[in-house]
Amino acid sequence: MITARSVVAFLLLTSIYAQKPPDPKPAAPQENTAPANLLGRVNTQAGEARRNENIFINALDNNAQRESSIRLGMTATAISEFTAASRYFGAELGVAPINPFHVSATKAQSALHGNLFYTHANSIFAARSFFQVGGVLPARENTLGGRVTIPLWRNAWLGLDGSYDSKRGFVNGNILVPRPEERTCLSTNASICATINRFFQAWPNQAPNRLDMAARALNTNAPQAIDTSTTSARFDQVLGKHRITARHSWTNQQVDAFQLVAGQNPDTTTKSHDARLTYTFVKSARTNLDATLGFVRNSSLLVPEPNAVGPQVQIGTAFDKLGPASGIPVDRVQNRYRLGTRMQHQAGKHTISFGFEYGRLQFNGREVSSNRGNYYFRNDFGLDAITNFRLGNISRYSFAIGELDRGFRRHEYAAFVQDTWRFSPALTLTAGLRYQPQTGISEVNNITPIPFNCDCNNFAPNLGIAWRIPRNLGLLRVNYSTQFGELPPATLQQLRWNPPAFQKIENQAPPFLNLLEGVVFNPNGRAIFAALDPNLKTPYSHQYSATWQLPLSARKGRLDLSYIGSRTWKLLYLLYLNRALPVPGIPQTTATINDRRPDKRYFDYRNVENSARAYYDAAKATYTLTSNNGWLIDVTYWFSKAIDTGSTFVSIAAGDDAQQGHGQVADNVSADLRGLSNFHQTHSFINRVSYQLAYRNALIRNWRASTVFVAKSGTPFTVITGSDGPGLGNVDGVSGDRPNIVTPEILGRTISHPDLAPELLPRSAFAFIRPGEPRGNLGMTTFFRAGFRNLNASIERRFTLKQDYAIAFRAETINGLNTPQFAEPVADLSNPAFGKITNTLNDGRTFRFSLSLEF
């Protein structure tokens, strides 16, 4: 009898995978566009496991990139050659460069070719995740699609492709819920209890079933449906030295999100159009020209699930919060019209390229900020968060009202020039310059003025040397470049939530039945205010790398030794000002926070500024072997360190960034937040092995089997007090306070397993800051979550039917060893489950099968 266990054993023993291991060079450059953030995508060939979807990603802005960098870390990448036509901000960390948007040429097609494919995954082949209670519930994934290239007339052809991906099933996850004896209101007021009891109904009516993890831990399941469809059409016409290429692609994804807690995640619709028209003129073998017109449209619609309770409700971190987040709903559309040219000419030993791009960005939408209301119950008033919730004692309530629709516009420019000089057969020099000013945005209806015009001195040089060392000592590549990031519209558009068109309030410790007590609603009323530093600049990075390709014989493969480094300046940070201060005669309590703020015109005053820096260094070794007997081997190890002062290269000082990484006080924030970056990993290892069987037996020969194994150190995390209340935090109105460390011997520990976590991270090692203390002495990112281990494997074969017809079969396992990647422990010192690991970042082992017909 064939079982799932025997299938796994066979796959592992035969070292399976389906394709040649990717070249150790950086990922291919991406076209310069704003891709849609799609859920449910897994890069299995890079060794990624299926992420645990219980940790939901808000599919906007940079949230997917941020979550991936914390969960998986980054990939140290040595750029073989910087080109001025491309942008490499973050590329040293593995982010694919952004290339010009010209449509690349393809080989002429004179006959009908194509394929049809079908891929299936089913829960009957899936293993339980580490914490799962009960069996795996039914789930399935079906993907079908095809591609065809059709000759039209002489030197003209049409390419069509499309796919449809349907995911149906259950998301399994751990949540923190009230215990049965806690599901009662303690208030004596019937009106308060009516609301509290309604909130209680949002959590599953189930008792905690993972008491080994935490007293309130419940492992449960919720259905989710994701439908993703993609289509693409491409037309090519070659007329002698002239070529015209037109391409249009379309993506549509609809997510009926899982709800382990009623209404916790928004339902999402994402759509993307990408249309391009490229003209190419090949004057000669030495000279060619590309010119492209393009239009890209991305739209995102995030709406609350129908069973949501309405406002966002947070009970410290003792229970999973009721949602969705305060920024939902969102209806955003981004249009970008573009024009670009690029010319390349070879003159003797020089290859010169230059070009320019122009874009017009439209950023339209209806976006909220706390318009549904936010309840915050915390450890405060001498009680824990759970008791305060049951009594209706609110620590903070925020709410907003005002005009929500805005339309922003921006002009975008870029120009570049580069010279590649083949100085001698052994030495090639490269020098280039890219100019890309960062312009501001304007609001079409003059509702929201944006006081930022242009950062116009963004000149980015690049230099490179490729030297073939005499005496057969190999090839040495040394490169340097300055690279600029951007000031995203999502950062600048935060000013839409300022008076007079919008008023966002924050009421401290209000009565439950009169949440807006004392609030004055008018265009000039007190409000939370967002501002841009008058000297705001574009973040930029100095990147440098050196790679020595050692000369090994063909049979022994190739060894690359690299150093990668970067220094990044002027990273964006959202600084919280106007914090409450100690005032003689006024008690330092939550209720007096707004009375103790220096500027009574505002609650929070949030200023976007360039106050953060980041540093990255890595040493990397890569060995590759392609043998004649069917073996393909790629082994890479790197040792790295990433440090920042409160912000990373993915931070935009908006959205989710506004809720993370606060300095404990408003002064000397960089020193307070300096520490390891949240994606830092000391050790990383990737091993790809592929082998094609060459036996004569017709049933065995030509099968290709491969594996991808990844092992990385855990990323760091920070312990917080979890409350701003007296005796826990500094009562300044801003979260992010950290405790005092009283047992410094535990600093730097890796919290590796649920059974060991409470011992490795004991509550007794910390103490809350005392009343009057402005900050705790514990640093940022001083502990590490468990490392990441994952094996993906696959096997495939192509069966030739007759001339030009074949069938290809592929089977793969994701997380083949069913290894859990543990999340960080509960790091909120005020949480009853502090120090306990309650979740994983990946799913259990799954299998996927594919069949395709080629013609």
Salt bridges, closest charged atoms under 4 A:
GLU31 OE1 - ARG247 NH2 3.30
GLU31 OE1 - ARG276 NH1 3.34
GLU48 OE2 - ARG71 NH2 3.03
ASP61 OD1 - ARG332 NH1 2.73
GLU67 OE2 - ARG51 NE 3.53
GLU67 OE2 - ARG71 NE 2.77
GLU141 OE1 - ARG50 NH1 3.37
GLU141 OE2 - LYS167 NZ 3.64
ASP165 OD2 - LYS167 NZ 2.53
GLU181 OE2 - ARG179 NE 3.29
GLU182 OE2 - ARG179 NH2 3.28
GLU182 OE2 - ARG216 NH2 2.53
ASP212 OD2 - ARG210 NH2 2.57
ASP227 OD2 - ARG168 NH2 2.96
ASP236 OD1 - ARG234 NE 2.71
ASP236 OD2 - ARG243 NH2 3.06
ASP274 OD2 - ARG247 NH2 3.81
ASP274 OD1 - ARG276 NE 2.85
ASP290 OD2 - ARG342 NH2 2.94
GLU357 OE1 - ARG338 NH2 3.81
GLU367 OE2 - ARG332 NE 2.79
GLU367 OE2 - ARG496 NH1 3.90
ASP405 OD2 - ARG366 NH1 2.69
GLU412 OE1 - ARG336 NE 2.84
ASP419 OD2 - HIS350 ND1 2.85
GLU506 OE1 - ARG396 NH2 2.90
GLU506 OE2 - ARG597 NH2 2.56
ASP560 OD2 - ARG558 NH2 3.03
ASP599 OD2 - ARG601 NH2 2.75
ASP604 OD1 - ARG597 NH1 3.37
ASP604 OD2 - ARG606 NH2 3.05
ASP617 OD2 - ARG567 NH2 3.09
ASP634 OD2 - ARG688 NH1 3.35
ASP657 OD1 - ARG66 NH2 2.51
ASP672 OD1 - ARG738 NH2 2.95
ASP672 OD1 - ARG775 NH1 3.06
ASP732 OD2 - ARG579 NH1 3.14
ASP755 OD2 - HIS753 ND1 3.69
GLU773 OE2 - ARG770 NH2 2.88
GLU812 OE1 - ARG810 NH2 3.07
GLU812 OE2 - ARG848 NH2 2.64
GLU824 OE1 - ARG785 NH2 2.90
GLU854 OE1 - ARG798 NE 2.77
